[in-house]
Amino acid sequence: MATAISPKEPGSAFGIDGLCAMLSAYLDAEQVTQVARAYEFSARAHAGQSRISGEPYIQHPLAVAKILAEMRMDEKSIVAAILHDVIEDTEIPKEQIVEEFGHEVAELVDGVSKLTQVKG
């Protein structure tokens, strides 16, 4: 049974409803639904986690997704942005991302996670 996730976290100015409205301008309804599903998945995975600022952790991936939406990126890139810390910061394995969102999204998420390991 799916857990209901607030479309806008308390204290935030931007929520999933705003992101979906932005995406509706250039993605089809099925793609927007997939982004919303990724948001719910990520919010559940990050439940109870917060940033140093105290805001819910989900606000960070949502902010990254908003930046990509402003660039009019494709649905898989937006989904990966929302999921980008799930493998690294939760107990969710890459295989579950593959099952839920496909191999391409899982590879994008895994690749972004590995960027933090790059030494300058």
Secondary structure, DSSP 4 states (H G I P E B T S, - for coil): -PPP--SS-TT-S--HHHHHHHHHTTS-HHHHHHHHHHHHHHHHHTTT-B-TTSSBTTHHHHHHHHHHHHTT--HHHHHHHHHTTHHHHSS--HHHHHHHH-HHHHHHHHHHHHHTT---
